[in-house]
Amino acid sequence: MKATLPQPRVFEFYFQDVDTLVQVEDGDETVVIRATRHSFSERRKAFFIRQLAAEGFIPHSCQWLSAQAAPSSPGVRWLVDFSWLELPKAALAEARRFMVRLLAGAALLWLALMLAVMLH
């Protein structure tokens, strides 16, 4: 019989006023909150954690824990980390095709302008 470990629940939020993406990962013992920027005050972090608990994204036991809890203790860990962001491969390929066309068109335009200058 294979034992499967429960996968952590992951939620993503965007805060437009501070241009920050936040990923909330609800694990077994610890809730890890990753923000792309250091744009949250301690008060706003505490409010966000309380709101997450009130809406059922994280356990209610985390509602009154500090966002600055020690890394070894269970609770909430707040990290500034953008390594979890990944661009879709299709978007990267489309951007690459666009840039190749743009640079090729600019090179052709430059050559045509240089030719026009040399012929006059």
Kinemage of the C-alpha trace (Angstrom):
@kinemage 1
@onewidth
@group {chain A} dominant
@subgroup {mainchain}
@vectorlist {calphas} color= white
{ca met a 1} P 0.000 0.000 0.000
{ca lys a 2} L 1.402 3.388 -0.956
{ca ala a 3} L 1.020 6.208 1.501
{ca thr a 4} L 0.510 9.586 -0.081
{ca leu a 5} L 1.406 12.757 1.698
{ca pro a 6} L -1.266 15.423 1.667
{ca gln a 7} L -0.406 18.257 -0.686
{ca pro a 8} L -0.344 21.720 0.864
{ca arg a 9} L -3.127 24.030 -0.198
{ca val a 10} L -1.764 26.997 -2.149
{ca phe a 11} L -3.572 30.290 -2.790
{ca glu a 12} L -2.389 33.354 -4.672
{ca phe a 13} L -3.440 36.962 -4.097
{ca tyr a 14} L -2.588 40.257 -5.786
{ca phe a 15} L -2.533 43.586 -3.963
{ca gln a 16} L -2.814 46.299 -6.578
{ca asp a 17} L -2.210 49.244 -4.245
{ca val a 18} L 1.304 47.995 -3.391
{ca asp a 19} L 1.858 45.980 -6.605
{ca thr a 20} L 2.606 42.781 -4.700
{ca leu a 21} L 1.779 39.151 -5.412
{ca val a 22} L 1.294 36.936 -2.363
{ca gln a 23} L 1.281 33.147 -2.220
{ca val a 24} L -0.208 31.461 0.853
{ca glu a 25} L 0.781 27.832 1.405
{ca asp a 26} L -1.174 26.042 4.111
{ca gly a 27} L 0.983 23.084 5.152
{ca asp a 28} L 0.553 20.549 7.940
{ca glu a 29} L 1.995 22.598 10.790
{ca thr a 30} L 3.081 25.896 9.261
{ca val a 31} L 1.490 28.473 7.028
{ca val a 32} L 4.071 30.020 4.690
{ca ile a 33} L 3.236 33.366 3.126
{ca arg a 34} L 5.506 34.465 0.281
{ca ala a 35} L 5.337 38.045 -0.980
{ca thr a 36} L 7.149 39.344 -4.047
{ca arg a 37} L 8.023 42.626 -2.344
{ca his a 38} L 8.605 43.943 1.159
{ca ser a 39} L 5.580 46.227 1.035
{ca phe a 40} L 3.495 45.098 4.032
{ca ser a 41} L 3.726 46.730 7.434
{ca glu a 42} L 3.526 44.534 10.528
{ca arg a 43} L -0.011 45.780 11.130
{ca arg a 44} L -1.094 44.932 7.586
{ca lys a 45} L 0.510 41.474 7.820
{ca ala a 46} L -1.426 40.749 11.011
{ca phe a 47} L -4.660 41.990 9.430
{ca phe a 48} L -4.074 39.839 6.325
{ca ile a 49} L -3.417 36.737 8.453
{ca arg a 50} L -6.600 37.353 10.471
{ca gln a 51} L -8.582 37.812 7.254
{ca leu a 52} L -7.175 34.560 5.801
{ca ala a 53} L -8.198 32.684 8.952
{ca ala a 54} L -11.643 34.288 9.028
{ca glu a 55} L -12.309 33.272 5.411
{ca gly a 56} L -11.071 29.693 5.896
{ca phe a 57} L -7.860 29.800 3.855
{ca ile a 58} L -5.720 28.934 6.876
{ca pro a 59} L -6.582 27.312 10.246
{ca his a 60} L -8.295 29.518 12.829
{ca ser a 61} L -5.517 28.680 15.291
{ca cys a 62} L -3.163 30.867 13.227
{ca gln a 63} L -5.422 33.893 13.534
{ca trp a 64} L -3.640 35.458 16.503
{ca leu a 65} L -0.095 34.258 15.820
{ca ser a 66} L 2.572 36.779 14.953
{ca ala a 67} L 3.851 37.049 11.407
{ca gln a 68} L 7.363 37.148 12.880
{ca ala a 69} L 7.155 33.764 14.620
{ca ala a 70} L 10.394 31.873 15.005
{ca pro a 71} L 11.183 29.656 11.990
{ca ser a 72} L 11.259 26.503 14.129
{ca ser a 73} L 7.905 27.091 15.784
{ca pro a 74} L 4.619 26.123 14.163
{ca gly a 75} L 2.527 28.999 12.994
{ca val a 76} L 2.912 31.578 10.274
{ca arg a 77} L 6.124 32.364 8.369
{ca trp a 78} L 6.244 35.472 6.189
{ca leu a 79} L 8.912 35.504 3.459
{ca val a 80} L 9.863 37.986 0.772
{ca asp a 81} L 10.525 35.609 -2.103
{ca phe a 82} L 9.642 35.734 -5.788
{ca ser a 83} L 11.188 32.403 -6.814
{ca trp a 84} L 7.733 30.779 -6.918
{ca leu a 85} L 6.730 32.927 -9.900
{ca glu a 86} L 6.996 31.162 -13.243
{ca leu a 87} L 6.063 32.471 -16.663
{ca pro a 88} L 4.143 30.086 -18.916
{ca lys a 89} L 6.292 28.590 -21.682
{ca ala a 90} L 3.757 29.657 -24.329
{ca ala a 91} L 4.006 33.295 -23.217
{ca leu a 92} L 7.812 33.142 -23.324
{ca ala a 93} L 7.762 31.647 -26.831
{ca glu a 94} L 5.320 34.292 -28.059
{ca ala a 95} L 7.429 37.101 -26.596
{ca arg a 96} L 10.565 35.628 -28.158
{ca arg a 97} L 8.902 35.445 -31.615
{ca phe a 98} L 7.696 39.033 -31.268
{ca met a 99} L 11.172 40.299 -30.341
{ca val a 100} L 12.839 38.439 -33.232
{ca arg a 101} L 10.343 39.969 -35.679
{ca leu a 102} L 10.771 43.410 -34.146
{ca leu a 103} L 14.572 43.298 -34.299
{ca ala a 104} L 14.568 41.881 -37.842
{ca gly a 105} L 12.170 44.611 -38.977
{ca ala a 106} L 14.303 47.300 -37.336
{ca ala a 107} L 17.441 45.906 -39.018
{ca leu a 108} L 15.721 45.898 -42.422
{ca leu a 109} L 14.487 49.451 -41.910
{ca trp a 110} L 17.981 50.563 -40.893
{ca leu a 111} L 19.493 48.912 -43.986
{ca ala a 112} L 16.902 50.566 -46.237
{ca leu a 113} L 17.632 53.991 -44.682
{ca met a 114} L 21.398 53.490 -45.055
{ca leu a 115} L 20.914 52.475 -48.693
{ca ala a 116} L 18.766 55.576 -49.310
{ca val a 117} L 21.464 57.810 -47.756
{ca met a 118} L 24.232 56.206 -49.843
{ca leu a 119} L 22.284 56.522 -53.130
{ca his a 120} L 21.489 60.202 -52.634
